[in-house]
């Protein structure tokens, strides 16, 4: 854990919110993520289970949370199970949570070792009437590897086939999409680390540097501020920017090109998501500035359009209409293209230049969970990322900020990160 300690009241409050949504006599089980193998005896760095972290603040492998709010024995209403450490484990892997440390991190009073889980779980299953088990229900997830949670679900249902099982993910999505003030503050910290990284890079970029050199500058700034990359960074110069998820980051940045930077920092597992497009030589050409300002106008309109009660689909359609009008002014589309009626929305003329969504929920996951078929509501944090991709001219412009929706309007969490063309050029002139 690089980040500063988090007030356990955040996790206590999150568990309380979950308990209020459960059916009577319900048992909840949340497992840590698997340790993911690479090759030979290698393992990837552990990735915390977002739901487990949301409810406990625990990032340690093999941890299990049990919640049974109406258990007859008060000591069985919240139990966290941890991997028991040893001198050997401490020597090879480092420090693991003690029971006392886990109590301070989570606010959970009863901490047990994993060896005690089978007997305690059986006892609670015999008392429970409803059981909430977890799974990954993100709409865009491609689940090709059986997870720790999936194995647990299968084994539990085989052993206890007569219980009434429920999908915990449905409840967690409803909870997690609305951010508490403490969560917003953690997101702000991630955004501030991202700002520092971007400003460092803007002063560094010049003709001849490699995309991987730019990535290294971000890494330096993020890590020194106790953060990390929220996702694999996209450092795309010239025509590379027309590849939506460009990850090679190995081409030289040439004089006269634009450089698209889609890079966000993560802090305490809360993620930011920024995109800026800057001129490699520090000065926009006339054409680059035209396209850039068109995207910036759409960004500002779409930020203002994040109003409670509006459905995400309507917001997306509004962004496509705005980009289409800008494309007409830029000579990329014809006026009659605005009136074309198509049965398949993906075949709109504007999709040639703007083929993705305008934004997504943000939080413990970069593409955070939530019900995007439901209207926006106060507490949602959304990315706003319109773009225009001009493949025939060999460049693209995408801009992205992270925005909090409130009852009284939106709060741009990245409002202090330079975005105007003049601001970008002035910042780059300081290199």
N, C-alpha and C positions, 0 to 999 in steps of 0.2 A: 504494500500500500504506500504509494508516494504521497497521496493527498493528506491534508490536515484532517484530524478526527472530526467526524460529523456528529452533531448533537443527536443522541439516540431518540430524542422526542420525535424526530421525523419518522423513524421506523415504528415507534409505539403508535403514533397517530395513524400511520398507514395500516397497521394491523387492526386498529380499532375501526377504521373505515371499512375494511374487508369484513370484519365480523358482523357489522350491521346489515350486510347484504346476503348473509347465509341463511339457509333454511334451518329450522330447529333441529337440535341434536346432530349437528354437522361436524365432520372431521375433515380437515384440510391437510394435504401433504405436498410439500414443495422440495424438490431435490436440486442439488448443485449440478452444474453441467459436467459432462465427461471431460477427462483429460484427453486431448485429441492427439493421436500418434501422427508422426510424420513418416520417416523411414528408419530402418534399423532400430535402434533403441531410443529414437528422438521423440520428443513431445513438444507441442506448441505451448506457448505461454498460456496459463489458465485464463479462460474467459468467464467471468462470473455470470451465473444465471440471473437475468434482469429481475425476474419476479422474486427470487430469493433475496437479492440485494435490496429491492424495494421494501421488503417486509422485515429485513433483519440488519442490513448493512454488512453482511458477511460475504467475503470473497474467497473463502477457503474451500478447497476441493473436498468432495464427498460429504458435505454438510447436508442435513435434512431438517426441515422445519415441520413440526406438528402443531396444529391449532385445533382446539376442541372447546369452544367458548362455553358450552353448557355441560362439560364433564362434571360428574358428581364430585370428584376430588379436585379442589382448586389447583393443586400442584400439577394436574394433568391438562390444564387449559392452554398452556404454552410451553412447548419443550423444543429445545434446539439440540440436535445431535451433531457431535464433532468427531473427526478422526483423532484418536488418541495418539499423542506424540511419544517419542522415545529419544534416548541419546543418539541412536543411530540415525533416526530421521532428522534430528536437529543438526547433525554433522553433515549429512548429504544434502538436505533440502532447506535447512534454516528453521527459524522459529515458527511454531504453530500456536494458535490461540489456546490459552489456558481457559479453564471454566470461568475464572474471575474476569479475565479480559473480555471474554464473550458476553458476560453480563453487562459490562460497561459499554460495549459497542452497540448491543442490541436492545437493552432494557428488558431482556427476558431473564427471569430469575432462575428458571430451571434449565441447566445445561447438563447433558449426559453424553457419554461416549457412544460411538456407533455400535459397540458390542451389546448395548442395552436396548437397541432399537427393536429387534424382532419381538421380544416379550412384551414391551410396552405398547407397541403397535397392535399386537393381537388383542391385548386387553381393551384398548380403545375401540378397535373395530367391533368387538362384541357389544360395546355400549352404544356405538353410533347408529343412526338411522340413515344418514345421508353422508356420502363421501365425495369430496371434491378432489379430482386428480388433474394434473397439469399436462399441457401439450403445447406445441408451437402452432398457433392458428393464424399466423400472419398470412394475409392473402397472397403475398408474393413469394412466400417461402417455398423452396424446392427441397423437400425432405427425402433424401436418398440414403441416409445413414440412420440406423436405429439409435435413438438417444437414451441416456440414462433414465429420463422420465418415461419414455415409451416402454422400456424394459420393465420398469416398476409397475406401470399401469397393467401390462399384460400379466405379470406375476400375481398382482393383487386380485385382479378379476378372476383369474384361474382358481385362486385359493378361496375367495369369498364371492361366489357367483350370485348370491341372493341379495346383496346390498343394492341400494339405489345410488348409482353413480352420476356425477355431474361434472360439467366442463368448467374447471377453474378459470381457464383462459377467458371465457366470456365475462366473468366478473372482473378479472384483472385488467382487461382492456378498458372497461368502463372506469375503473379507478385511475389507471395510470395516465390516461389521456388528459386528465385535469391535473395541472401541476399546482402544488402547494407553494406558498411564498418561499419556503426553505429550498424547495427544488428549483424554483426560478433563480434564486441566488446562486446555486451551484451551476446552473446553465449560464448565468452571467459571467461567472469565473471562467468557464470554458470559452466564452466569447472573447473575454479580455486576453486570454492566452493566444487565441486565434488572431486577434488584432495585433499583438506584439509580433507574432510570426509574419503576418502579412506586411507590416511596416518594415521589418527587417529585410524581407525579400524584395520589396519595392525599391529599397536603397541599394540592393545587390545586383539586380538584373541589368544586363547590358548585352550588346551583341557579342556572341562567341561563347557565353556560358552555356553549359549543358542543362537540360531539364533535370537531370539527377543532381546537379549542383544546387539547383533551386530547392529540390526536395530536402537536401541535407541542411539547408539554412532553416527551413521550417522545423525539421527534427531538432536542431540545436536549440531553437527558442522554446519549443514545446516542452522538451525534456527538462531544460534548466528551470522551468516554471512549474515542475511537478505534474505536467500533463503528458499526453501521448496523442498519436493520430487517432481521430475518431473513426476513420475509415482509410482505405488505401488512397493516397493522394493522387489527384489528377493534375499533372503539370504538362499542359499541352500547347505547344507552340505551332503557329501557322495552321496548316490544314489538319494537324493532329486534333485540334479543338473540335472538329466536326465528328469525331468519334466520341460518343457520349460517355463511355466508361473507359477512356484511354488510360492505360496503366503502365505502358512501357517506360516512360520518363527517361529516355536515353538519347534524344535528338538535340543537336545544337540549336540555340535560339538565335535567329538571324535578324540582321538589321532590316527594319521595315515591317516585321511580323508583329502580330499580337500574340500574347501569351495568356492562355486561360488557366487560372488557378482555382481548382475546386478542392479546397483543403480546410479541414476543421479540426480543432483540438477537442480532446476528451479530458474532463477533470472529475475525479471521484465517480467515474463511470457515467457521468452526464455529458452529453455530446453537443457540440456546435457543428454548424454546416455553413461554410462560407464559399461564395464564388466571386472572384473578381477577374476582369480581363484588362491587361495592361500592355502598353506598347513596349517592345523589347528595347528600343532606342530612347525611350522616355518621351516621345512625342507622337500623338495620334495623327494619322493622315486625315485629310478631309473626309474621305469615304469611311474610314474607320470610326471617326467621330460621329458621323451621321447614324451609322448602325448602332453604335454604343448608346447615343442619346435616345434613340428609339426604344431600345431595351430598357433603359433607365426610366423612361416615362411609363412603360408598362409595369415595371417593378413598383413604382410609387402608387400607381392606380390600384394594383393588386394588393398592396399592403393596406391601403385605405379600404379596400373591398372586403377585408376579413371581419365581417360583422356577425355577431351572435344571431343565430336563426337562419343564416344562409347555408345552403347545402354545398359541400365541396364540389359536386358536379357542376352546379351553377357558376361557382367561382372559376372553375376550369374553363367553362365555355366563355365566360367574360374575358379571360386572358387570351384565348384564341382569337376572339373577335378583335381585341386591341392589337395583337401582333399582326393580324391580317391587314388591318388598316395601315399600320406602320409599314408593312411590306409593300403596299400599294404606293405609298409616298416615296419609298426607297427604290421603286421601279422593279421590284422583284415579283409582284403580282399585278394583275390588271384589275381595274375597278369592277369588271363583271365577275371576277373570281369571288368577290364578296357575296354575290347573290346565288352562287352555285348551291343547289340542294343535293345532298347525298344521303343514301340510306345508311352507309357505314361512316361513322364520325372520323375514322382513321383515314378516310379518303378525301377529307377536306383539302382544298388547295394549300391552305396555310401549313398543313402537316409536312410539306416539303421542307419548310424552313424552321418549324417548331413542332417537334414530334413527341414531346414528353409532357408529363404533368407539371403544373405550375408550382407544386409544393406538396409537403407531407408533414405529418406530425413528427415532433422531435422530442427526445428525452433520453431515457436510459438506453434506447436503441436509436440509431440514426434515423431509420425508417421506423418510427416508434409505433406501438400498438394503439388501437383505437378504432372506433366505428366510423369509417369515412363515408358511410351511407347516411349518417345522421348529421344534423346541422351543427355548425360551429357553436361553441359555447365558451363563456369566460373560463380562463384557466388553460385553454389549449395553447400550445406553442407550435407554430407552423413555420416551415421554411417557405420562402417566396423566391422562385427561381425561373423567371422567364428567360427566353433566349431567342436569338436568330442565328441560324447556321447557313452560311452562304458558301456551299461547297464549290460552286463554279468560280468563286473569287478567292478560294483558298483560306478562308478564315471564319471565325465564329465569335459571337459575343454572348456570354451568359453572365448574369449577375444574380446574387443570392444573399438575402439577409434572413435572420431568425427573428420571429415576431411573436409576442405574447398578446393574446386576445383578452380584453377585459370588458366589463360592462360599460365603461366610459370611453371606449376606443381602443386602439392598438398601441402597444409599446414595442418599438423597434429595439431589440437587444443589441443590434449592431450599428446603431445610428451614428456612433462616433468613429466608425471605420471608414476611411476615405473612399468615396465612390464617384464624385463628380470628376469629369475629365480634367478640369483644371487642378483639382486636389491631387489626382493621381500624378499629373505631370510635375506639380510642385514637389510632391514627396519623392519622386524618382530623381529630381534634380539635386537632391541632397546626398546622393551616393558619392 
